[in-house]
Each structure stands twice: as structure tokens, then as C-alpha cells.
Amino acid sequence: MKHKAFRIDSQSWTKGAINKSYESNNAEWDKSRQVADEKIKAAMSQKGIKKGYTNELGYVVTYKTEWFVPGIGMAKMDVYENYGFILSHSTLDAIK
């Protein structure tokens, strides 16, 4: 059975973080560890942008296309990553 559906395109932006904490009696070591961690975070962020895993703001963007049928709900949904590969595909097969 065919129904009129509305196509809805949207984006989802997510950002992850790694937080570390250290405790020691050596303030000099604490400071050097903090500086090293900040350098690693910056390098990882730049690599993510360069490889296309994240956008310039550090977010991973996924794209979703949904087909909404009034009175029924979401009939189909596709989720894509930034290169266009499908991450998820869902369809409504039956209503019982």
C-alpha cells in the first residue's frame, strides 16, 4: 500500500572528550604531564579534521533522511556519515 510521505533531512553533531586527571606530590611532573596532554589533544583534533572524521569545530557530523507518513509515523530512515556511507537503515514493514 502506498502513502504520501514527507522527507525530512537533518544533521546530528556530536563531540567526544577524553578527560584525565593526575595526582602526585611532584608539582613539576604534574605541570609537564598537563602540557603533554594538551599537545596530544591538539594533535588528535588536527588529525581528525585533516582525515575528515570531524569538522573544523571538532564535531562528528552524521546525516539523517527520514520519510514521515501522517497518521502512521516514520516509515523509513537512513543515517549517513560524512562520506555518504550508510551507517543505519530502517524501514517500517508492517503495522499490526
Secondary structure, DSSP 8 states (H G I E B T S, - for coil): -----EEEEEEEEE----------S-HHHHHHHHHHHHHHHHHHHHHHHHHTSS-TTS-EEEEEEEEEETTTEEEEEEEE-TTS-EEEEEE-----
